[in-house]
Amino acid sequence: MAGPFAISTPPPSPLAPAPKRFRTATLGCKVNQYETQYAQELLESAGWLAAKPGEPADLCLVNTCTVTHEADVKARHLIRKLHREQPSGEIVVMGCYATRAPDDLARLPGVQKVVTDKDQLTKDLEPWGVTDSLPGIRGFAGHQRAFVKVQDGCLLDCAYCIIPTVRPRFSSRPIEDIVSEVAGLVANGYREIVLGGIHLGHYGLDLSKGKTRQHWSRLWHLLDKLEALPGEFRIRLSSLDAAEARESLLKSLAGNRRIAPHLHLCLQSGSDAVLTSMRRRYSAARFLEQVAMAKELLDHPAITTDLIVGYPGETEADFEASCNVARLAGFAGMHLFAFSAREGTRAASLPNPVHPTIIHDRMRRAAVLEAELANTFRHSLIGRNLDVLVETADEARPGHVVGTACRGTKVSLRGLLPALRRKLVPVRATSVQDDVVLAEPIGEVDPFEYKDSKIIHTMAIAGRLALPVC
């Protein structure tokens, strides 16, 4: 029998529950990628951990796109695949497809929640422990560049586009919120910030409405504020509508030391008849005028574009007109899209659809042209100084790393990844091999010992290093 001084052993305390893990998957544009990152940080703030490759996840968050029929198919395939791999895991679906057809997605296996309004994301994630919204993102998982959404919604009514239907509210984030977010990303080591929006060129229209010009908050005002931030980083614009590439904006970009000389100007077609049917706001001639002005003001910029092939009524002459405009513009790259009829758009009911066989042939020919133009642009960089953001090891060339140049091209240079990852390195382009520009680091920077981009400016001040032109 135990005496009065016997020591009793308390029962063992139950083990703390293991943290739950989540996985994200994103289809679509840079805005979608930003919104996925925001959702990820919401879950992390509620105690969730991101699942590592091969690790099971309790929750899968899928961010969908609906710009084409193919995007819808990919989303459904991805959701079914995730459920097959982890039948006990829950699936939350968000994005443009979720807004357009929530009932279709809700019927897929494993789907527990369909987020139809991204502005309600925090509330919709409450069942998974999320309680508070966040002012912005702190990082960008899996990327060496950070995408920042500055604007949402579109005021245009292009005949082929479903996006104004699924993102109907036009809104611009306040400049001070964006500046704060970018400053935090730079402090966390990101050296390239990509500004994205559904209609980036219209940034600030809502913030400026009813105000005098001196109190406006437009894209160029935002860029001026970002230029003034401390730290070593550059800014890339994700996309601009060609009608907004006016001389005043281009001069503002040319005078901003942060801006990468790379513009993505959406062409869609080089045929005036097709452009009119699409309800675009420019002619082929006007588009080429703006490209010429951009090239004059921005010092050999990369100009990339989007092109829709097989729009209803597109003749062979219309397609050839698009190819001719592409040649005259000298695009550094083209994103090619086969026309996809979206229910609810004007183009979905247009007569004279182009036969799929013809679309397939034109896509093939457009891809050949795109490769030729991209290769021509890469060769035009030989002998030029470039600023390269190092991203990964070059598997094809031992002892080399690969990154993205200021002008948007992939560049391979000598170096070791641990020392160079996410750094801006000045190089000189020497040759082209396949679809990669080969380059050598400039001056006395040792590509194997390079630690911080501030070295560049220290050496430049001492007169020991020629700075790149961008």
C-alpha positions as CSV (number, residue, x, y, z in Angstrom):
1,M,0.0,0.0,0.0
2,A,1.3,3.4,-0.9
3,G,2.2,5.7,2.0
4,P,1.5,9.4,2.3
5,F,4.8,10.3,0.7
6,A,4.4,8.0,-2.3
7,I,5.0,9.7,-5.6
8,S,2.3,9.2,-8.1
9,T,3.2,9.3,-11.8
10,P,0.8,11.4,-13.9
11,P,-0.7,9.8,-16.9
12,P,1.2,10.6,-20.1
13,S,-0.2,13.6,-21.9
14,P,-1.6,13.0,-25.3
15,L,0.6,13.7,-28.3
16,A,-0.1,17.0,-30.1
17,P,-1.8,16.3,-33.4
18,A,0.5,16.3,-36.3
19,P,0.1,19.5,-38.5
20,K,-2.1,19.0,-41.5
21,R,-0.6,19.3,-45.0
22,F,-1.9,20.9,-48.2
23,R,-0.9,21.0,-51.8
24,T,-1.8,23.6,-54.4
25,A,-2.1,23.3,-58.2
26,T,-2.6,26.3,-60.6
27,L,-3.7,26.6,-64.1
28,G,-3.7,29.8,-66.1
29,C,-2.2,33.3,-65.8
30,K,0.1,35.1,-63.4
31,V,-2.9,36.6,-61.6
32,N,-4.1,33.0,-60.8
33,Q,-0.6,32.2,-59.6
34,Y,-0.6,35.2,-57.3
35,E,-4.0,34.2,-55.9
36,T,-2.8,30.7,-55.3
37,Q,0.2,32.0,-53.4
38,Y,-2.1,34.2,-51.3
39,A,-4.4,31.2,-50.5
40,Q,-1.3,29.2,-49.6
41,E,-0.2,31.8,-47.1
42,L,-3.7,32.0,-45.7
43,L,-3.5,28.2,-44.9
44,E,0.0,28.6,-43.5
45,S,-1.2,31.3,-41.2
46,A,-3.8,28.8,-39.9
47,G,-1.0,26.2,-39.1
48,W,-1.0,24.2,-42.2
49,L,2.2,23.0,-43.8
50,A,2.9,22.6,-47.6
51,A,3.2,19.0,-48.5
52,K,6.6,18.0,-50.0
53,P,6.8,16.1,-53.3
54,G,5.5,12.6,-52.7
55,E,4.1,13.4,-49.3
56,P,0.3,12.9,-48.8
57,A,-1.8,16.0,-48.4
58,D,-5.0,16.4,-46.4
59,L,-6.2,19.2,-48.6
60,C,-5.6,20.0,-52.3
61,L,-6.4,23.5,-53.5
62,V,-6.9,23.8,-57.3
63,N,-6.9,27.2,-59.0
64,T,-8.6,26.9,-62.4
65,C,-8.6,28.8,-65.7
66,T,-11.4,28.9,-68.2
67,V,-10.0,31.1,-71.0
68,T,-10.3,28.1,-73.4
69,H,-12.1,24.8,-73.6
70,E,-8.8,23.1,-73.2
71,A,-8.3,24.9,-69.9
72,D,-11.6,23.5,-68.6
73,V,-10.6,19.9,-69.6
74,K,-7.2,20.3,-67.9
75,A,-8.9,21.4,-64.7
76,R,-11.3,18.4,-64.6
77,H,-8.5,16.0,-65.4
78,L,-6.3,17.5,-62.7
79,I,-9.1,17.2,-60.0
80,R,-9.8,13.6,-60.9
81,K,-6.1,12.8,-60.8
82,L,-5.7,14.3,-57.4
83,H,-8.7,12.4,-56.1
84,R,-7.4,9.1,-57.5
85,E,-4.0,9.6,-55.9
86,Q,-5.4,10.7,-52.5
87,P,-9.0,9.6,-52.2
88,S,-9.1,10.6,-48.5
89,G,-7.9,14.1,-49.2
90,E,-10.3,17.0,-49.5
91,I,-10.3,19.3,-52.6
92,V,-11.1,23.0,-52.8
93,V,-11.5,24.5,-56.2
94,M,-11.2,28.2,-57.0
95,G,-10.5,30.4,-60.0
96,C,-12.3,31.4,-63.2
97,Y,-13.7,28.0,-64.1
98,A,-15.1,27.8,-60.5
99,T,-16.8,31.1,-61.0
100,R,-18.2,30.2,-64.4
101,A,-19.5,26.7,-63.8
102,P,-19.4,25.9,-60.0
103,D,-22.0,23.1,-60.2
104,D,-20.0,21.2,-62.8
105,L,-17.0,21.3,-60.6
106,A,-18.9,20.5,-57.4
107,R,-20.0,17.2,-58.9
108,L,-16.4,16.0,-59.4
109,P,-15.1,13.4,-56.9
110,G,-13.4,14.7,-53.8
111,V,-14.5,18.3,-54.2
112,Q,-15.6,19.7,-50.8
113,K,-15.8,23.4,-51.7
114,V,-16.1,25.5,-54.8
115,V,-15.0,29.1,-54.3
116,T,-17.1,31.2,-56.7
117,D,-16.0,34.6,-55.4
118,K,-12.3,35.0,-54.6
119,D,-13.1,38.0,-52.5
120,Q,-14.7,35.6,-50.1
121,L,-11.7,33.2,-50.0
122,T,-10.9,33.8,-46.3
123,K,-14.5,33.0,-45.4
124,D,-14.7,30.0,-47.6
125,L,-11.5,28.6,-46.0
126,E,-12.9,29.0,-42.5
127,P,-13.7,25.2,-42.3
128,W,-10.0,24.6,-42.6
129,G,-9.0,27.0,-39.8
130,V,-8.5,30.3,-41.7
131,T,-9.8,33.2,-39.7
132,D,-8.0,36.4,-40.9
133,S,-7.2,37.9,-44.3
134,L,-3.6,39.0,-45.1
135,P,-2.4,42.3,-46.5
136,G,-0.3,40.6,-49.2
137,I,2.2,37.8,-49.9
138,R,5.6,37.3,-48.4
139,G,7.1,35.0,-50.9
140,F,6.4,32.9,-54.0
141,A,6.7,29.2,-53.5
142,G,8.6,27.3,-56.2
143,H,9.6,30.5,-58.1
144,Q,12.7,32.7,-58.3
145,R,10.5,35.6,-59.5
146,A,7.6,37.0,-57.6
147,F,4.3,37.9,-59.2
148,V,2.2,40.7,-57.7
149,K,-1.4,41.3,-58.7
150,V,-2.1,45.0,-58.8
151,Q,-5.4,45.1,-60.5
152,D,-8.4,42.8,-61.3
153,G,-11.3,42.9,-63.7
154,C,-11.7,44.2,-67.3
155,L,-13.8,47.0,-68.7
156,L,-13.5,45.9,-72.3
157,D,-15.9,43.7,-74.2
158,C,-13.7,41.7,-76.7
159,A,-16.0,39.3,-78.6
160,Y,-14.0,36.2,-77.8
161,C,-13.2,36.7,-74.2
162,I,-15.0,35.2,-71.2
163,I,-12.9,36.8,-68.6
164,P,-15.0,40.0,-68.0
165,T,-17.8,37.6,-67.2
166,V,-15.9,35.6,-64.5
167,R,-14.0,38.7,-63.2
168,P,-16.7,41.4,-63.5
169,R,-15.5,43.7,-60.8
170,F,-12.9,46.2,-61.9
171,S,-10.6,47.1,-58.9
172,S,-7.1,48.4,-58.4
173,R,-5.1,47.9,-55.3
174,P,-3.9,51.1,-53.5
175,I,-0.4,52.1,-54.4
176,E,0.8,52.1,-50.8
177,D,-0.4,48.4,-50.4
178,I,1.5,47.3,-53.5
179,V,4.7,49.2,-52.6
180,S,4.6,47.6,-49.1
181,E,4.2,44.2,-50.6
182,V,7.0,44.6,-53.1
183,A,9.3,46.0,-50.4
184,G,8.7,42.9,-48.4
185,L,9.4,40.6,-51.3
186,V,12.6,42.4,-52.1
187,A,13.6,42.2,-48.4
188,N,13.0,38.4,-48.7
189,G,15.4,38.1,-51.5
190,Y,13.3,38.4,-54.7
191,R,15.2,40.3,-57.4
192,E,12.5,40.4,-60.1
193,I,8.9,41.5,-59.5
194,V,6.4,40.8,-62.2
195,L,3.4,43.2,-62.1
196,G,0.2,41.5,-63.2
197,G,-3.5,42.3,-63.7
198,I,-6.4,41.3,-65.9
199,H,-6.0,44.7,-67.6
200,L,-2.8,46.2,-66.4
201,G,-2.9,49.2,-68.6
202,H,-6.1,50.3,-66.9
203,Y,-4.6,50.2,-63.4
204,G,-5.9,53.1,-61.3
205,L,-8.9,54.1,-63.4
206,D,-11.1,53.5,-60.4
207,L,-8.7,55.1,-58.0
208,S,-8.5,58.2,-60.1
209,K,-12.2,58.6,-61.0
210,G,-13.5,62.0,-60.0
211,K,-10.1,63.4,-59.0
212,T,-7.9,66.0,-60.6
213,R,-5.0,64.9,-62.7
214,Q,-2.5,65.7,-60.0
215,H,-4.2,63.3,-57.6
216,W,-4.5,60.4,-60.0
217,S,-3.1,56.9,-59.3
218,R,-2.3,55.4,-62.7
219,L,0.3,52.7,-63.7
220,W,3.1,55.2,-64.2
221,H,2.5,56.7,-60.8
222,L,2.8,53.2,-59.3
223,L,6.0,52.5,-61.2
224,D,7.5,55.8,-60.0
225,K,6.9,54.8,-56.4
226,L,8.3,51.3,-56.9
227,E,11.4,52.8,-58.6
228,A,12.1,54.7,-55.4
229,L,12.3,51.6,-53.2
230,P,15.7,50.6,-51.9
231,G,17.3,47.4,-52.8
232,E,18.5,45.6,-56.0
233,F,15.6,44.4,-58.1
234,R,13.9,44.9,-61.4
235,I,10.2,45.1,-62.5
236,R,8.7,43.3,-65.5
237,L,5.2,44.1,-66.8
238,S,3.2,41.0,-67.5
239,S,1.0,42.3,-70.4
240,L,-0.3,45.5,-71.9
241,D,-3.2,46.0,-74.3
242,A,-1.7,47.5,-77.5
243,A,-4.0,50.5,-77.3
244,E,-2.4,51.5,-74.0
245,A,1.2,51.5,-75.3
246,R,1.1,55.3,-75.9
247,E,4.1,57.5,-76.1
248,S,3.6,59.0,-72.7
249,L,3.6,55.5,-71.0
250,L,6.5,54.3,-73.1
251,K,8.6,57.4,-72.2
252,S,7.8,56.7,-68.5
253,L,8.9,53.1,-68.8
254,A,12.1,54.2,-70.6
255,G,13.0,56.6,-67.8
256,N,12.5,54.1,-65.0
257,R,15.7,52.3,-64.1
258,R,13.7,49.3,-62.7
259,I,11.8,48.4,-65.8
260,A,13.0,45.4,-67.8
261,P,13.1,46.2,-71.6
262,H,10.4,43.6,-72.4
263,L,6.8,44.4,-73.4
264,H,4.1,41.9,-74.0
265,L,1.7,43.6,-76.3
266,C,-1.4,41.6,-77.3
267,L,-2.0,41.5,-81.0
268,Q,-4.5,38.6,-81.3
269,S,-4.7,39.1,-85.1
270,G,-3.0,41.0,-87.9
271,S,-6.1,41.3,-90.0
272,D,-8.1,44.5,-89.7
273,A,-11.3,42.6,-90.5
274,V,-10.7,40.1,-87.8
275,L,-9.7,42.8,-85.3
276,T,-12.9,44.6,-86.0
277,S,-14.9,41.4,-85.4
278,M,-13.0,40.8,-82.2
279,R,-13.9,44.3,-81.0
280,R,-10.2,45.2,-80.5
281,R,-9.3,48.9,-80.3
282,Y,-6.5,49.2,-82.9
283,S,-5.7,48.4,-86.5
284,A,-2.7,46.3,-87.6
285,A,-1.0,49.5,-88.8
286,R,-1.5,51.2,-85.5
287,F,-0.1,48.2,-83.6
288,L,3.0,48.3,-85.7
289,E,3.4,52.0,-85.1
290,Q,3.3,51.4,-81.3
291,V,5.8,48.6,-81.7
292,A,8.2,50.8,-83.6
293,M,7.8,53.6,-81.0
294,A,8.6,51.1,-78.2
295,K,11.7,49.9,-79.9
296,E,12.9,53.4,-80.4
297,L,12.3,54.5,-76.8
298,L,13.3,51.3,-74.9
299,D,16.6,50.3,-76.6
300,H,16.2,47.0,-78.4
301,P,13.3,45.7,-76.2
302,A,11.9,42.2,-76.4
303,I,8.3,42.5,-77.8
304,T,6.2,39.4,-77.3
305,T,2.5,38.9,-78.1
306,D,-0.6,36.7,-78.1
307,L,-2.1,35.4,-81.3
308,I,-5.4,33.7,-81.8
309,V,-5.6,31.3,-84.8
310,G,-8.8,30.2,-86.4
311,Y,-11.1,32.9,-85.3
312,P,-14.6,32.6,-86.9
313,G,-14.4,33.8,-90.5
314,E,-10.6,33.9,-90.6
315,T,-9.5,33.4,-94.2
316,E,-6.2,32.3,-95.4
317,A,-5.5,36.0,-96.3
318,D,-6.4,37.0,-92.8
319,F,-4.0,34.4,-91.4
320,E,-1.2,35.5,-93.7
321,A,-1.9,39.1,-92.6
322,S,-1.2,38.0,-89.0
323,C,2.0,36.3,-90.0
324,N,3.1,39.4,-91.9
325,V,2.5,41.7,-88.9
326,A,4.4,39.2,-86.8
327,R,7.4,39.5,-89.2
328,L,7.3,43.2,-89.3
329,A,7.0,43.5,-85.6
330,G,10.0,41.2,-85.1
331,F,8.4,39.5,-82.1
332,A,10.8,37.8,-79.6
333,G,8.1,35.3,-78.9
334,M,4.4,34.5,-79.5
335,H,1.8,32.8,-77.3
336,L,-0.3,30.9,-79.8
337,F,-4.0,30.0,-79.1
338,A,-6.3,28.0,-81.3
339,F,-9.7,29.8,-81.1
340,S,-12.0,28.3,-78.5
341,A,-15.6,29.3,-78.4
342,R,-16.7,30.3,-75.0
343,E,-20.5,30.2,-74.2
344,G,-21.7,33.6,-73.3
345,T,-19.4,35.5,-75.7
346,R,-20.3,37.1,-79.0
347,A,-17.7,35.1,-80.9
348,A,-19.4,31.8,-79.8
349,S,-22.3,32.5,-82.2
350,L,-20.4,33.9,-85.1
351,P,-20.9,32.2,-88.5
352,N,-18.2,30.7,-90.7
353,P,-16.3,28.7,-88.1
354,V,-12.8,27.6,-89.3
355,H,-12.5,23.8,-89.8
356,P,-10.4,22.1,-87.1
357,T,-8.0,20.7,-89.7
358,I,-7.3,24.1,-91.1
359,I,-6.8,25.5,-87.5
360,H,-4.4,22.7,-86.8
361,D,-2.4,23.5,-90.0
362,R,-2.3,27.2,-89.3
363,M,-1.2,26.6,-85.7
364,R,1.7,24.5,-87.0
365,R,2.7,27.2,-89.5
366,A,2.4,29.9,-86.8
367,A,4.6,27.8,-84.5
368,V,7.3,27.5,-87.2
369,L,7.2,31.3,-87.6
370,E,7.3,31.9,-83.9
371,A,10.5,29.7,-83.6
372,E,12.1,31.6,-86.5
373,L,11.4,35.0,-85.0
374,A,12.5,34.0,-81.5
375,N,15.7,32.6,-82.9
376,T,16.3,35.8,-84.8
377,F,15.8,37.9,-81.7
378,R,18.1,35.7,-79.6
379,H,20.9,36.1,-82.2
380,S,20.3,39.9,-82.1
381,L,21.5,39.9,-78.5
382,I,25.0,38.5,-79.3
383,G,27.5,41.1,-78.1
384,R,25.0,42.9,-75.9
385,N,25.2,43.3,-72.1
386,L,22.3,41.7,-70.3
387,D,21.1,41.3,-66.7
388,V,20.3,37.7,-65.9
389,L,18.2,36.5,-63.0
390,V,19.6,33.0,-62.2
391,E,16.9,30.4,-61.6
392,T,18.2,26.9,-61.9
393,A,21.1,24.7,-62.9
394,D,21.7,24.1,-66.6
395,E,21.3,20.3,-67.0
396,A,22.5,20.4,-70.5
397,R,25.8,22.2,-69.6
398,P,27.6,21.0,-66.4
399,G,29.0,23.9,-64.4
400,H,26.5,26.3,-65.9
401,V,23.3,27.9,-64.6
402,V,20.2,29.2,-66.5
403,G,18.2,32.3,-65.9
404,T,16.0,34.9,-67.5
405,A,17.5,38.0,-69.1
406,C,16.1,41.4,-68.7
407,R,14.9,41.0,-72.3
408,G,13.0,37.8,-71.4
409,T,15.2,35.2,-73.1
410,K,16.7,32.2,-71.4
411,V,20.5,32.6,-70.8
412,S,23.1,30.1,-69.7
413,L,26.3,31.2,-68.0
414,R,29.2,29.6,-66.0
415,G,28.5,29.3,-62.3
416,L,27.2,27.2,-59.4
417,L,23.6,27.4,-58.4
418,P,23.9,27.7,-54.6
419,A,25.9,31.0,-55.0
420,L,23.9,32.4,-57.8
421,R,20.3,31.4,-57.3
422,R,17.9,34.4,-57.4
423,K,20.8,36.8,-58.0
424,L,21.0,39.4,-60.8
425,V,24.2,38.8,-62.7
426,P,25.6,41.0,-65.5
427,V,26.7,39.1,-68.6
428,R,27.6,39.5,-72.2
429,A,25.8,37.4,-74.7
430,T,28.3,35.4,-76.8
431,S,26.3,32.9,-78.9
432,V,23.1,31.0,-79.3
433,Q,22.6,27.3,-78.9
434,D,19.2,25.9,-79.7
435,D,16.7,28.1,-77.8
436,V,19.2,29.4,-75.2
437,V,21.6,32.4,-75.3
438,L,25.1,31.6,-74.0
439,A,26.8,34.3,-72.1
440,E,29.9,35.1,-70.0
441,P,29.8,37.1,-66.7
442,I,31.1,40.6,-67.1
443,G,34.2,42.1,-65.5
444,E,35.7,40.7,-62.3
445,V,32.6,39.0,-60.9
446,D,33.5,35.4,-60.3
447,P,30.5,33.3,-61.3
448,F,31.5,30.7,-58.7
449,E,32.0,33.1,-55.8
450,Y,29.4,35.7,-56.5
451,K,27.4,36.4,-53.3
452,D,25.4,39.6,-53.7
453,S,24.3,41.9,-56.5
454,K,25.6,44.9,-54.4
455,I,29.1,43.8,-55.5
456,I,28.2,44.9,-59.0
457,H,27.5,48.5,-57.9
458,T,30.6,48.6,-55.6
459,M,32.8,47.6,-58.5
460,A,31.0,49.9,-61.0
461,I,31.7,52.9,-58.7
462,A,35.3,51.9,-58.6
463,G,35.4,51.8,-62.3
464,R,36.2,48.1,-62.5
465,L,33.0,46.9,-64.1
466,A,30.8,47.9,-67.0
467,L,27.2,47.8,-65.9
468,P,24.7,46.1,-68.2
469,V,22.4,48.3,-70.3
470,C,19.3,47.1,-68.6
